[in-house]
Amino acid sequence: MELTYTTKKQITVENYVDLISSTSLKDRRPLNDYERIEQMLKNATLTVTAWDGNELVGIARSVTDFAYCCYVSDLAVRGAYQKKGIGKKLLQITKDNIHNNAKIILLAAPQAEEYYSHIGFEKHKAAFVSSGVFVI
């Protein structure tokens, strides 16, 4: 299996939806809202993808300042390709594209919590997530 990793190739909404639909993120992303997905893809500041020929098999989609922090909003690998080091490689390429001392931050899907500690991430006790409604 010869995969191609890149930060240069644009992905379509259909590529993204097809990939995410095959992962545990499928219930946590607005896959029926193509306009929103298009904005998610367009406004990411760093996207690393893995391809098997023309098939998108993995993605690390991030929002970053490239200097201090990088929030990985999607790390997904197609089910049939999992446990082959693709997620680790996507994260390594992400790290290679930001400052050496920048932190990578992410929210783990419940099924993936053990994966991140296994590859060297530390669980943080003070993360907060807004449901979209909060008082200012």
Secondary structure by P-SEA (a helix, b strand, c coil): cbbbbbccccccaaaaaaaaaacccccccccccaaaaaaaaaaccbbbbbbcccccccccccccccccbbbbccccccccccccaaaaaaaaaaaaaccccbbbbbbbccccaaaaaaabbbbbcbbbbbcccccc
